[in-house]
Structures are given as structure tokens and as C-alpha cells.
């Protein structure tokens, strides 16, 4: 359905970049709220005899209790792997394999996501397996331990890569160790989680009233609704409320942090500060501003052109502005040869200071950024499933029903003055927190940048 519109909309894109009406008006899904409280978004698509289901469940890793970080993720991992009270995990896997179905579960900060893909003729059987796991998980001890070991191994592999380690540690530097946005699972926290914790988390977190279902494929909404009503019959809403997340204290203070590892030939650098939340009306200007600075990761961005192309001092460099229900983060990430660490830090200081004091956004930069963001937006919805699952996710996060149209309009009408205003308002170039992972021999090169707090391995 959406693919048939691609060529026409792509042709209209250039002509409507600055128009006040969106160049892409997405098809509307069929919506319904079931008696169980479950919300449903459906877009039928008979292109292939398949069905794709995405279920979002409110409540993610932000609800992990202090000291047991990773609990929600481990709960869903064990739920998927350990079978149900009616069928052992091996029997579940055999049934899914017989249908050629794919079933995956994962967690984000604010929600869990469950993906099911199968032939449309097997929709009822596939959903029966899925809801059997959701409603009556066995949490078999052996399978729980297997999932725990896999997550600990993943942490170990992540620690072997400096950039992965940097992104694990940096949120704690930005938010502090007490705020859920700053905490991450550790080997210690995963080992402290018990089977009873999983059972309690399942009971307090998972219920039909917490779910938003996005579905697309060769089936009717009536058929899917019938199946979901049958699978959720008698399933009571969750009685407990979602764990609250304490507000983020917006403080800006310059700090330097250092983690040393012997044998590193290159340094990994993250520098940034708190941003703003996703309800901020300036978020659209911040997206475009960030793209110009380095959000694309391309050689044509300000950071890419100067640090990587002209100076040749980085293997890669980009910037990011994240938006959460609480203030997100702004950061610049790069890797450079160890002996060039000080020079790159100096370059970043100079560039970010100049970007705030004299942004001087050009019309060419503005047009290129807006065009690239809107093109990327358009091509992210090449299938009905990509669209319907994103609409469901946006609903869960509290965005308005017309957000996709609003996004296009807000981006297209931005001016250089808009960007320069948000640069001066939101970028705190002299109050950044900087985290460097490097070889011990580089420490002497960092003295001109002040004292560095040590981060333990």
C-alpha cells in the first residue's frame, strides 16, 4: 500500500519542502481499545501472505530497582526462553519452528517490545503461543540461569570495546548514579536477581491494559480482534502502578572523567551535557541544529568537515541529541589516535564555543539538513508494518495522533534564526562533562584541560 505511493511522494518531496502542508500524509490505521484495555493499531496489507505483530508493553528498564539493574530485561528474556506452565521451552520452540515463525522480546527505557512474524494462516496459533508465554511463564530455573549467563557474557564483550564501554559509563556521569537514567546493568546486579524477582516483576508489570498492539499483514481487523479478545479473556488488569521515575535535576557543571586501559592505541571521547525532554517545542530546531553540527556523522557536518577531513584527527565523529520523558542528553562522540587526544579535545572546545558564540548557519546548511531529515523520515516508512508499529510507539510515548504530519511541517518551516536561537539557549559549551578512555601514557597530555576524576575499570 505504502510502496505504491513512493514514486509520487518522492517527486512531490522537492516541491513541498518549504510548504506548510506535509508532503507525506500517512495512511491511517484502524484503531480500537479492547475490553481488556489493550489498544490496537491495524493496517491490513495483502501484498504477501504474512502477518507481523509488534506489542509494546508499558514499563521498561527505568523501573529496575536500585541494585538489581537488568531485572526487567532479564524477566522478558527468561519469559521468552523458559516455556510456559503448560509447555516446556523445547515444545514451544518446536511449535514455532514448525510454523516458520519468529518471536523476539526486548526492552527499552520505558517499554518492552515483543515481535511476532509468521504466515497469516498461522496467526491464531502463533498468538496462542505468545499469550501462553505472557500469561503463564514457567521461569524454569535452568533457563533463567542460561539467560543470565548470556547477558553477563554480553556485558563482558561490551567491556572489550572502548566505545561500548564509554556509552555504558557516560549516562552515569551525566545523570548521576542515583537516577534511573544513569544506571545500567552490571555483572553484580544481574547476579543479585532471583527467580522470585522475575515472578513478581511479571505480575506487577505485564497485563493487557499495559499493551499496545501494532499489526499489519494479510488478515482482517475483525479476525485479529477476535483472536486477541479470546487470548485476553479473564486476564485482569495490572493492579500495581508503574514505578515512578524521579525528576532529573538540570545542573550544568564542567567535569572531566578518565578511564585508563593499558595497551590502547586510540582514545575514545564523549563530551556533552543534559538536554531537554521530548515535549519541548524546540526539539525540531534542535534536531536540525544537531544534524548541521554532526548528527549525520557525515563528512559534510561541521565536526566531520573540520576534525576528520581538514585536520585528519578522528576515525569518526558525530553528535547526538536525545529526547526522553525527562531531559535527554547532548553529546559528541569520537575516537582518535592516542597521541592526538589533547589536540582533539582542544578542537572540540574551540568548535563548540564558536558554534554557540557565532553559529552563522548558512541557507545551504539549513536546506541540506532539512532535506536529509525529511528524506530519511520518508524512507523509514516503506512498508505498512514500519508505519503502524511506529504510530503505536508514538501513542505509547504520548505524542499526538497527527505527530508525523506535525514533524514534517515543523521541520520544513524552520529558519536560520530558529536554529541560532536554540543553539544559544540549549548548548552549554563551557559546562560539558567529558569522558576519555585511553592508555595511561596519555594522562600527561591531558593536564592542560584540568583535573580528571578517575573511573574504575
C-alpha positions in Angstrom: 0.0 0.0 0.0 2.7 2.5 1.0 5.2 1.4 -1.7 2.7 2.3 -4.4 2.8 5.9 -3.2 6.6 6.1 -3.1 7.4 7.4 -6.5 4.6 10.0 -6.4 5.6 11.2 -2.9 9.3 11.3 -3.8 8.5 13.5 -6.8 6.4 15.8 -4.6 9.1 16.0 -1.9 11.3 18.6 -3.5 8.4 20.9 -4.4 6.9 20.7 -0.9 10.0 21.0 1.3 9.0 24.5 2.5 5.3 24.1 2.2 3.0 24.3 5.2 1.3 21.1 4.3 3.1 17.8 4.8 4.5 16.1 1.6 3.7 12.7 3.1 0.2 12.1 4.6 0.4 8.6 6.1 -2.5 6.2 5.8 -4.5 6.0 9.0 -4.6 2.6 10.8 -7.7 1.2 12.2 -7.8 1.7 16.0 -9.7 0.0 18.8 -9.5 -0.4 22.5 -10.5 -3.9 23.6 -12.5 -4.7 26.8 -9.2 -5.8 28.4 -7.8 -2.3 28.0 -5.5 -3.4 25.2 -5.1 -0.8 22.4 -5.0 -2.0 18.8 -3.5 -0.4 15.7 -4.1 -2.3 12.4 -3.2 -1.8 8.8 -4.1 -4.7 6.5 -1.8 -5.5 3.7 -2.3 -8.4 1.3 1.0 -7.9 -0.6 2.3 -11.1 1.0 0.6 -14.0 2.9 2.3 -12.9 6.1 1.4 -11.2 9.4 3.7 -9.0 11.6 2.8 -8.1 15.1 4.5 -5.7 17.5 3.3 -5.5 21.1 4.6 -2.6 23.2 4.2 -3.1 27.0 4.5 -0.1 29.2 7.3 -0.3 31.7 10.9 -0.7 30.9 14.4 -0.6 32.4 13.7 2.7 34.2 11.7 0.6 36.6 14.6 -1.6 37.6 15.1 -1.3 41.4 18.5 0.1 42.5 21.0 -2.7 42.9 19.1 -5.0 40.6 19.6 -3.2 37.3 18.7 -5.5 34.4 15.7 -7.0 36.2 13.1 -6.1 33.6 15.3 -7.2 30.7 16.1 -10.5 32.4 12.4 -11.0 33.1 11.5 -10.7 29.4 14.5 -12.8 28.4 13.5 -15.6 30.7 9.9 -15.3 29.8 10.8 -15.9 26.2 13.2 -18.7 26.8 11.8 -20.7 29.7 8.5 -22.0 28.3 5.1 -21.9 30.0 3.3 -23.7 32.8 1.6 -25.8 30.0 4.5 -26.4 27.7 8.3 -26.6 28.2 10.6 -24.4 26.3 11.6 -27.2 23.9 8.0 -27.8 22.9 7.4 -24.1 22.4 10.4 -23.8 20.1 9.3 -26.8 18.1 5.9 -25.4 17.5 7.3 -22.0 16.4 9.8 -23.7 14.1 7.1 -25.9 12.5 5.3 -22.7 11.6 8.4 -20.9 10.5 7.5 -18.2 13.0 9.9 -15.6 14.6 9.2 -14.5 18.2 11.5 -12.0 19.9 11.4 -9.9 23.1 13.4 -7.0 24.3 13.3 -3.9 26.5 13.9 -0.2 26.2 13.9 2.5 28.9 10.1 3.0 29.0 8.7 -0.2 27.5 9.2 -3.7 26.4 8.6 -4.8 22.8 7.5 -8.2 21.5 7.8 -9.0 17.8 6.0 -11.9 16.1 6.3 -12.7 12.4 4.6 -15.6 10.7 2.4 -16.7 7.8 -1.0 -15.2 8.1 -2.6 -18.7 8.1 -0.8 -19.4 11.4 -1.9 -16.1 13.0 -4.2 -17.7 15.6 -1.8 -20.5 16.6 1.2 -18.0 16.8 -0.7 -15.6 19.0 -1.9 -18.5 21.2 1.8 -19.4 21.8 2.7 -15.8 22.5 -0.1 -15.2 25.0 0.6 -18.6 26.7 4.1 -17.3 27.5 2.9 -13.9 28.5 0.1 -15.1 30.8 1.7 -18.3 32.3 5.5 -18.1 32.1 7.3 -21.0 33.8 10.6 -19.2 34.6 12.3 -22.6 34.7 15.5 -22.2 36.9 17.8 -23.7 34.4 16.6 -21.5 31.5 16.7 -18.4 33.8 20.4 -19.1 34.5 21.1 -19.6 30.8 19.6 -16.2 30.0 21.5 -14.6 32.9 24.8 -16.0 31.7 24.2 -14.7 28.2 23.6 -11.2 29.5 26.7 -11.3 31.6 28.7 -12.5 28.6 27.3 -9.7 26.5 28.4 -7.2 29.2 31.9 -8.7 29.1 32.1 -8.4 25.3 30.9 -4.8 25.5 33.6 -4.0 28.0 36.2 -5.2 25.4 35.2 -2.3 23.1 36.1 1.2 24.4 33.2 2.9 22.6 30.7 0.4 24.1 32.2 0.9 27.5 32.0 4.7 27.0 28.3 4.7 26.3 27.7 2.4 29.3 29.5 4.8 31.7 28.6 8.2 30.2 24.9 8.3 31.3 26.0 7.8 34.9 28.4 10.8 34.5 25.6 12.9 33.1 22.7 11.9 35.3 24.4 10.6 38.4 24.4 7.1 40.0 21.0 7.5 41.8 18.8 8.4 38.8 17.4 5.5 36.8 18.6 7.3 33.6 22.1 7.0 34.8 22.1 3.4 35.9 23.0 0.4 33.8 23.1 -3.4 34.4 26.3 -4.8 35.8 27.5 -8.3 36.4 26.9 -7.8 40.1 23.4 -6.5 39.7 22.4 -9.4 37.4 23.8 -11.9 39.8 21.6 -10.5 42.6 18.4 -11.1 40.8 16.4 -14.2 41.9 13.6 -16.2 40.3 11.1 -14.7 42.8 12.1 -11.2 41.5 11.1 -12.3 37.9 7.8 -13.7 39.1 7.0 -10.5 41.0 8.0 -8.3 38.1 5.9 -10.3 35.7 2.9 -10.0 38.0 3.3 -6.2 38.6 4.3 -5.2 35.0 2.6 -7.3 32.4 -1.1 -7.2 31.7 -3.4 -6.5 28.7 -4.1 -2.9 29.9 -0.4 -2.1 29.6 -0.3 -3.3 26.0 -0.4 -1.5 22.6 -0.6 -3.9 19.6 0.6 -2.9 16.2 -0.3 -5.3 13.4 0.0 -5.5 9.6 -0.5 -8.2 7.1 -2.8 -10.4 5.2 -5.7 -10.6 7.7 -8.7 -8.6 8.7 -9.0 -6.4 11.8 -12.1 -8.4 12.7 -10.2 -11.6 12.7 -7.3 -10.2 14.8 -9.7 -8.6 17.3 -11.5 -11.9 17.7 -8.2 -13.7 18.4 -7.0 -11.1 20.9 -10.3 -11.0 22.8 -10.1 -14.8 23.1 -6.5 -14.7 24.3 -7.0 -12.0 26.9 -10.4 -13.2 28.2 -10.3 -13.3 32.0 -6.9 -11.6 32.2 -7.3 -8.9 34.8 -5.6 -5.5 34.5 -2.4 -5.0 36.4 -3.3 -3.8 39.9 0.0 -2.0 40.7 1.1 1.3 39.2 4.3 1.7 37.1 7.4 2.6 39.1 7.8 6.4 39.2 11.0 8.0 37.8 12.4 10.8 39.9 12.8 14.1 38.0 16.2 14.9 36.6 17.9 17.8 38.2 19.1 20.2 35.5 22.6 21.2 36.5 25.4 22.2 34.2 28.9 21.9 35.5 32.2 21.3 33.7 33.7 18.0 34.8 36.4 15.7 33.3 36.4 11.9 33.8 39.1 9.4 32.8 39.3 5.6 32.5 42.7 4.2 31.6 43.4 0.8 30.0 46.9 -0.4 29.2 47.6 -1.1 25.5 45.1 1.2 23.9 46.4 2.8 20.8 43.5 5.2 20.4 41.4 7.3 22.7 37.6 7.3 22.9 36.0 10.6 23.8 32.4 11.5 24.8 31.6 15.1 25.8 28.2 16.7 26.5 25.6 17.7 29.0 21.9 17.4 29.8 19.5 18.3 27.0 15.7 18.7 27.1 12.7 16.5 27.1 10.5 15.3 24.2 7.7 17.7 25.0 9.9 20.7 24.3 8.5 22.6 21.3 12.1 23.5 20.3 13.0 19.8 19.7 12.5 20.1 16.0 15.0 23.0 15.7 17.4 21.0 17.9 17.2 18.1 15.5 18.2 20.2 12.6 20.8 22.1 14.5 22.4 18.8 15.6 22.4 17.5 12.1 24.4 20.5 11.0 26.8 20.2 13.9 27.5 16.5 13.5 24.3 14.5 13.8 24.6 12.8 10.4 28.1 11.6 11.1 28.9 12.7 7.6 32.0 14.4 6.3 29.9 17.5 5.4 28.8 18.2 9.0 30.7 20.9 10.9 32.5 18.4 13.1 33.1 15.9 10.3 34.5 18.5 7.9 36.9 20.1 10.4 38.0 17.3 12.7 38.0 14.4 10.3 38.6 15.9 6.8 40.6 19.0 7.3 42.6 18.1 10.4 42.6 14.3 9.9 42.4 13.7 13.6 39.5 11.4 14.0 38.4 8.0 12.8 34.8 9.0 13.1 32.9 11.8 14.8 29.3 12.6 15.4 26.9 14.4 17.7 23.5 13.3 19.1 20.6 15.0 20.9 18.3 12.5 22.6 14.8 13.3 23.9 13.3 11.4 26.8 10.3 12.0 29.1 12.9 13.7 31.3 15.7 15.7 29.8 17.8 13.7 27.4 21.5 14.2 26.5 23.5 16.2 24.1 26.9 14.7 23.3 29.7 14.5 20.8 31.5 11.1 20.3 34.8 10.4 18.6 37.8 8.2 18.5 41.3 9.4 17.7 44.9 8.2 17.9 46.1 8.2 21.5 48.9 10.8 20.8 46.3 13.2 19.3 43.9 13.1 22.3 44.8 16.6 23.6 44.6 18.1 20.1 41.1 16.7 19.6 39.9 17.9 23.0 41.2 21.4 22.1 39.5 21.3 18.7 36.2 20.3 20.3 36.4 23.1 22.9 37.1 25.6 20.1 34.4 24.4 17.8 31.6 24.1 20.3 32.4 27.5 21.8 32.5 29.1 18.4 29.2 27.3 17.4 27.5 28.9 20.4 29.0 32.4 20.0 28.9 32.7 16.2 26.8 29.9 14.8 26.4 31.6 11.4 24.1 28.9 9.9 24.0 29.2 6.1 21.0 28.7 3.9 22.8 25.8 2.2 23.4 24.0 5.5 19.8 24.6 6.6 18.3 23.3 3.3 20.7 20.3 3.3 19.8 19.3 6.8 16.1 19.7 6.4 16.1 17.8 3.1 18.1 14.9 4.6 16.0 14.6 7.7 12.7 14.6 5.7 14.1 12.1 3.2 15.2 9.8 5.9 11.8 10.2 7.6 10.0 9.3 4.4 12.1 6.2 3.6 11.7 4.9 7.2 8.1 4.1 6.2 8.4 1.9 3.1 6.1 -0.8 4.5 2.8 -0.8 6.3 4.3 -2.5 9.3 7.0 0.1 9.7 4.4 2.7 9.8 1.8 1.1 12.1 4.4 0.0 14.7 5.8 3.5 14.8 2.4 5.0 15.2 1.7 2.7 18.1 5.1 3.5 19.7 4.4 7.3 19.4 1.0 6.8 21.0 2.6 4.9 23.9 5.1 7.8 24.4 2.3 10.4 24.5 2.7 12.0 21.1 -0.4 13.5 19.4 -2.2 11.4 16.7 -1.0 13.8 13.9 2.6 13.8 15.0 4.0 12.5 11.7 2.4 15.4 9.9 3.4 17.8 12.6 7.0 16.6 12.4 7.2 17.3 8.6 5.6 20.8 9.0 7.8 21.9 11.9 11.0 20.8 10.2 10.1 22.3 6.8 9.4 25.8 8.1 12.5 26.3 10.3 14.7 29.3 9.7 18.3 30.1 10.4 17.1 32.4 13.1 15.3 29.5 14.8 18.4 27.4 14.8 20.7 30.1 16.1 18.2 30.9 18.9 18.2 27.3 20.2 22.0 27.0 19.8 22.4 29.9 22.2 19.7 28.7 24.5 20.4 25.0 24.9 24.1 24.4 24.2 26.3 24.9 27.2 29.7 24.7 25.5 31.7 25.6 28.7 29.8 23.4 31.1 30.2 20.0 29.4 31.1 16.7 31.1 34.0 15.0 29.2 34.8 11.3 29.4 38.0 9.9 28.0 39.1 6.2 27.7 42.7 5.9 26.8 46.2 4.4 27.6 47.8 5.5 30.9 50.6 7.2 28.9 48.1 9.8 27.6 47.4 11.3 31.1 50.2 13.8 30.9 48.7 15.2 27.6 45.5 16.0 29.5 47.0 18.3 32.1 46.1 21.5 30.1 42.4 20.5 30.4 42.3 20.5 34.2 41.9 17.7 36.7 40.2 14.4 35.7 38.2 12.2 38.0 39.2 8.5 37.7 36.6 6.0 36.7 37.2 2.4 37.9 37.6 -0.4 35.4 
